[in-house]
């Protein structure tokens, strides 16, 4: 029998090579049928518009339809579980956001793990927080806000939506970074927050550019700072909070594409390459700019680093603010 071992080994190696070669050829041909991108949001919002823009470009480049499937509900859990339960073959994708990183610390038992249940594919866009007030407010800079709060502890009112949201945690981080004693008032929607700012119930509001831009353009509210790492092109002259003496205060919200855990690396790599090319198109960059976003091309490793960093960052804020676990 010993004489047959080399033949057996040769056959085994040949069979393995055939399997590997077959898989490689199959993945090189990807996609061979329509691809679904499941969104945890309804149609018409910024995330939906952005994803449809990228999906259209991918369809044109790869010759297969990329279909956007809106599945809002249960804070994104419905959509996430639909993806987790799908075959890890690259034909079901998920629009992931930094909310997934926040959820790791917001729940006693997270409904899913952004790291264990998903494979990172590509980041799409980034968008920072705006810190806004009434146009005629005498507290028209971060320095004046902080000085007032320190002279009158507990008198400064901050406003943001939904406990545990990026907006809410941005306000909590502001209190921690500046060391001010300020009340944080929570609102259900951005229009509710804007109404409170206009009435003078809130001195400083925290929200994203897109829903606030009409009010800024009509000069009803004013952005006095942004939470970004560099100036916002839509808001020339508006300073960064971190440049006002608070270098640890940066908040970057983002969205990206993920796939079920176990998705072959070469499929994820191919999608990453194609999405990176899409994000560098002039018309895509222009449209994202109109939506108050910035394209965020990144490698898969960079997306993984972003996720790990956000999980650690928001855990500190959630624990420091003593936000009750859900």
C-alpha positions as CSV (number, residue, x, y, z in Angstrom):
1,X,0.0,0.0,0.0
2,X,2.9,2.3,0.7
3,X,3.6,2.5,-3.0
4,X,0.2,4.1,-3.6
5,X,0.7,7.0,-1.2
6,X,2.4,9.4,-3.7
7,X,-0.4,8.8,-6.2
8,X,-3.0,9.4,-3.5
9,X,-1.3,12.6,-2.5
10,X,-1.0,13.7,-6.1
11,X,-4.7,13.1,-6.6
12,X,-5.6,14.9,-3.4
13,X,-3.5,17.9,-4.4
14,X,-4.9,18.0,-7.9
15,X,-8.4,17.8,-6.5
16,X,-7.7,20.7,-4.1
17,X,-6.2,22.7,-6.9
18,X,-9.2,22.1,-9.1
19,X,-11.6,23.3,-6.3
20,X,-9.5,26.4,-5.5
21,X,-9.2,27.2,-9.2
22,X,-13.0,26.7,-9.7
23,X,-13.8,29.0,-6.8
24,X,-11.3,31.6,-8.1
25,X,-12.8,31.5,-11.5
26,X,-16.3,31.8,-10.1
27,X,-15.4,34.8,-8.0
28,X,-13.6,36.5,-10.9
29,X,-16.9,36.2,-12.8
30,X,-18.8,37.8,-9.9
31,X,-21.5,39.1,-10.1
32,X,-23.4,36.6,-12.3
33,X,-26.8,37.7,-11.1
34,X,-28.5,40.7,-9.4
35,X,-27.1,41.9,-6.1
36,X,-29.2,43.2,-3.3
37,X,-28.1,46.0,-0.9
38,X,-30.4,45.9,2.1
39,X,-30.9,49.3,3.9
40,X,-32.1,49.7,7.4
41,X,-33.8,52.9,6.3
42,X,-36.9,53.9,4.3
43,X,-36.8,55.3,0.8
44,X,-36.0,58.9,0.1
45,X,-33.5,59.7,2.9
46,X,-29.9,60.7,2.5
47,X,-28.6,57.2,3.0
48,X,-31.1,55.8,0.5
49,X,-30.2,58.4,-2.2
50,X,-26.5,57.8,-1.7
51,X,-26.8,54.0,-1.8
52,X,-28.9,54.2,-5.0
53,X,-26.3,56.5,-6.6
54,X,-23.5,54.0,-5.9
55,X,-25.7,51.0,-6.8
56,X,-26.5,52.6,-10.2
57,X,-22.8,53.1,-10.9
58,X,-21.9,49.5,-9.8
59,X,-24.6,48.2,-12.1
60,X,-23.1,50.1,-15.0
61,X,-19.6,49.0,-14.3
62,X,-20.2,45.3,-13.5
63,X,-23.1,44.5,-15.9
64,X,-25.5,43.2,-13.2
65,X,-28.2,45.1,-11.4
66,X,-27.5,46.2,-7.9
67,X,-31.0,46.5,-6.2
68,X,-31.6,48.6,-3.2
69,X,-34.0,46.9,-0.7
70,X,-35.4,49.2,2.0
71,X,-36.1,47.4,5.3
72,X,-36.6,50.0,8.0
73,X,-37.6,49.0,11.5
74,X,-36.4,48.0,15.0
75,X,-33.4,50.4,14.8
76,X,-31.9,48.6,11.9
77,X,-32.2,45.1,13.4
78,X,-34.7,43.9,10.8
79,X,-32.3,44.7,7.9
80,X,-29.2,43.5,9.7
81,X,-30.7,40.1,10.5
82,X,-31.9,39.6,7.0
83,X,-28.3,40.0,5.8
84,X,-26.8,37.8,8.5
85,X,-29.2,35.1,7.6
86,X,-28.3,35.3,3.9
87,X,-25.7,33.1,2.1
88,X,-22.2,34.7,2.3
89,X,-21.7,34.8,-1.5
90,X,-21.7,38.5,-2.2
91,X,-25.2,38.7,-3.5
92,X,-26.7,40.2,-0.3
93,X,-25.0,43.3,1.1
94,X,-25.8,45.7,3.9
95,X,-25.6,49.4,4.4
96,X,-23.7,49.6,7.6
97,X,-23.2,52.8,9.6
98,X,-21.5,54.0,12.8
99,X,-24.7,53.2,14.6
100,X,-23.7,49.6,14.5
101,X,-20.5,50.5,16.4
102,X,-22.6,52.4,19.0
103,X,-25.0,49.5,19.4
104,X,-22.1,47.3,20.7
105,X,-22.2,49.4,24.0
106,X,-25.8,50.6,23.9
107,X,-27.4,47.2,24.4
108,X,-27.0,44.7,27.3
109,X,-27.1,42.0,24.7
110,X,-26.4,43.5,21.2
111,X,-28.8,42.1,18.6
112,X,-25.8,41.5,16.3
113,X,-22.1,42.1,16.2
114,X,-20.8,44.5,13.7
115,X,-17.4,42.7,13.8
116,X,-18.4,39.0,14.1
117,X,-21.6,38.9,12.0
118,X,-20.3,41.0,9.0
119,X,-17.4,41.2,6.6
120,X,-16.3,44.8,5.8
121,X,-16.5,45.7,2.2
122,X,-16.1,49.4,1.7
123,X,-16.8,52.8,3.3
124,X,-19.0,55.1,1.2
125,X,-19.3,58.5,2.8
126,X,-18.6,60.6,5.9
127,X,-20.5,63.4,7.4
128,X,-19.8,65.4,10.6
129,X,-22.0,67.0,13.2
130,X,-23.0,70.6,13.1
131,X,-23.2,72.7,16.3
132,X,-25.9,75.3,15.7
133,X,-27.8,78.1,17.4
134,X,-30.2,81.0,16.6
135,X,-28.8,83.5,14.2
136,X,-29.3,86.3,16.7
137,X,-27.9,84.4,19.7
138,X,-25.2,86.3,21.6
139,X,-23.6,82.9,22.2
140,X,-22.3,82.8,18.7
141,X,-19.1,80.8,19.1
142,X,-18.0,77.8,21.0
143,X,-15.7,79.9,23.2
144,X,-18.7,82.1,24.3
145,X,-20.8,79.0,24.9
146,X,-18.2,77.4,27.1
147,X,-17.5,80.7,28.9
148,X,-21.2,81.2,29.6
149,X,-21.6,77.6,30.8
150,X,-18.7,78.0,33.2
151,X,-19.9,81.3,34.6
152,X,-23.5,80.0,34.9
153,X,-23.3,76.2,35.7
154,X,-26.4,74.3,34.5
155,X,-27.8,77.3,32.6
156,X,-26.6,76.3,29.1
157,X,-29.1,74.0,27.3
158,X,-27.9,71.6,24.7
159,X,-30.3,69.8,22.4
160,X,-30.2,66.6,20.3
161,X,-32.4,63.8,19.1
162,X,-32.9,60.3,20.5
163,X,-30.8,59.0,23.4
164,X,-28.0,56.8,22.0
165,X,-28.0,58.4,18.5
166,X,-24.8,59.9,17.1
167,X,-26.3,63.3,17.6
168,X,-27.1,62.6,21.3
169,X,-23.7,61.1,22.0
170,X,-22.0,64.1,20.2
171,X,-23.7,66.4,22.8
172,X,-22.5,64.1,25.6
173,X,-19.0,64.1,24.2
174,X,-19.2,67.9,24.1
175,X,-20.0,68.1,27.8
176,X,-17.1,65.7,28.6
177,X,-14.5,67.4,26.3
178,X,-15.3,71.0,27.5
179,X,-16.0,70.1,31.1
180,X,-19.1,72.3,31.2
181,X,-22.2,71.7,33.3
182,X,-25.0,71.9,30.8
183,X,-28.5,70.4,30.5
184,X,-29.0,68.0,27.6
185,X,-32.6,68.0,26.3
186,X,-33.7,65.1,24.0
187,X,-36.1,65.6,21.1
188,X,-37.9,63.0,19.0
189,X,-37.1,64.6,15.6
190,X,-34.8,67.1,14.0
191,X,-37.8,69.5,13.3
192,X,-38.6,69.4,17.0
193,X,-35.0,70.3,17.8
194,X,-35.0,73.2,15.3
195,X,-38.3,74.5,16.7
196,X,-36.7,74.5,20.2
197,X,-33.7,76.4,19.0
198,X,-35.8,79.0,17.3
199,X,-37.9,79.4,20.5
200,X,-34.7,79.8,22.6
201,X,-35.4,76.7,24.6
202,X,-32.0,75.3,23.4
203,X,-28.8,77.3,23.2
204,X,-26.8,74.8,21.2
205,X,-28.1,72.0,18.9
206,X,-26.3,69.0,17.5
207,X,-27.4,67.4,14.2
208,X,-26.2,66.7,10.6
209,X,-25.9,69.1,7.8
210,X,-28.5,67.7,5.4
211,X,-31.6,68.3,7.6
212,X,-30.4,71.6,8.8
213,X,-29.2,73.1,5.6
214,X,-32.5,74.7,4.6
215,X,-32.7,76.5,7.9
216,X,-29.1,77.6,7.6
217,X,-29.6,78.8,4.1
218,X,-32.7,80.8,5.1
219,X,-30.6,82.3,8.0
220,X,-32.9,81.1,10.8
221,X,-30.2,79.1,12.5
222,X,-26.4,79.4,12.4
223,X,-23.7,76.8,12.4
224,X,-21.0,78.0,14.8
225,X,-18.8,74.9,14.6
226,X,-18.5,71.5,13.0
227,X,-17.2,68.3,14.6
228,X,-15.0,67.3,11.7
229,X,-11.3,66.7,11.2
230,X,-11.1,69.3,8.5
231,X,-13.4,72.3,7.3
232,X,-16.7,71.5,5.7
233,X,-16.8,72.6,2.0
234,X,-20.5,73.5,2.4
235,X,-19.8,75.8,5.3
236,X,-16.8,78.0,4.5
237,X,-15.5,79.9,7.4
238,X,-17.2,77.7,10.1
239,X,-14.5,76.6,12.5
240,X,-13.8,73.1,13.9
241,X,-14.5,72.4,17.6
242,X,-11.2,70.6,17.9
243,X,-9.4,73.8,16.8
244,X,-11.0,75.8,19.6
245,X,-8.9,74.1,22.2
246,X,-10.7,70.7,22.3
247,X,-8.6,68.4,20.1
248,X,-10.3,65.3,21.4
249,X,-13.7,66.5,20.1
250,X,-14.2,65.0,16.6
251,X,-17.3,63.2,15.5
252,X,-17.4,61.6,12.1
253,X,-20.5,59.7,11.1
254,X,-20.2,57.3,8.2
255,X,-21.9,54.7,6.2
256,X,-20.5,51.8,4.2
257,X,-21.1,48.4,2.7
258,X,-20.8,45.2,4.6
259,X,-21.5,41.5,3.7
260,X,-22.4,38.5,5.8
261,X,-19.5,37.0,7.7
262,X,-17.7,34.4,5.6
263,X,-18.0,36.2,2.3
264,X,-15.0,35.2,0.2
265,X,-12.2,37.7,0.4
266,X,-11.8,38.1,-3.3
267,X,-15.4,39.1,-3.7
268,X,-15.1,41.7,-0.9
269,X,-11.8,42.9,-2.6
270,X,-13.5,43.2,-6.0
271,X,-16.4,45.2,-4.5
272,X,-14.0,47.4,-2.6
273,X,-12.1,48.1,-5.8
274,X,-15.2,48.9,-7.8
275,X,-16.8,51.1,-5.0
276,X,-13.5,53.0,-4.6
277,X,-13.6,53.8,-8.4
278,X,-17.2,54.9,-8.1
279,X,-16.4,57.3,-5.2
280,X,-13.7,59.0,-7.3
281,X,-16.2,59.9,-10.1
282,X,-16.8,63.6,-10.4
283,X,-20.5,63.4,-10.7
284,X,-20.7,61.1,-7.6
285,X,-18.5,63.5,-5.6
286,X,-20.6,66.4,-6.7
287,X,-23.9,64.7,-5.7
288,X,-22.6,63.7,-2.3
289,X,-21.4,67.2,-1.8
290,X,-25.0,68.5,-2.5
291,X,-26.2,66.0,0.2
292,X,-23.8,67.3,2.8
293,X,-21.5,64.3,2.6
294,X,-18.0,63.5,1.6
295,X,-16.9,60.4,-0.3
296,X,-14.8,58.2,1.9
297,X,-12.8,55.7,-0.2
298,X,-11.0,53.2,2.1
299,X,-9.4,49.8,2.1
300,X,-11.2,47.0,3.9
301,X,-8.5,47.1,6.6
302,X,-9.2,50.9,7.1
303,X,-12.9,50.2,7.4
304,X,-12.2,47.6,10.1
305,X,-9.9,50.1,11.9
306,X,-12.7,52.7,11.8
307,X,-15.2,50.2,13.3
308,X,-12.9,49.2,16.1
309,X,-12.1,52.8,16.9
310,X,-15.7,53.8,17.0
311,X,-16.7,50.9,19.2
312,X,-14.0,52.0,21.7
313,X,-14.8,55.7,21.5
314,X,-18.5,55.5,22.0
315,X,-18.2,52.9,24.8
316,X,-16.3,55.5,26.8
317,X,-19.0,58.2,26.1
318,X,-21.9,55.9,26.8
319,X,-20.4,54.7,30.1
320,X,-19.3,58.2,31.1
321,X,-22.8,59.6,30.5
322,X,-24.3,56.7,32.4
323,X,-26.7,55.9,29.6
324,X,-28.9,53.0,30.6
325,X,-28.3,49.9,28.5
326,X,-31.3,48.8,26.4
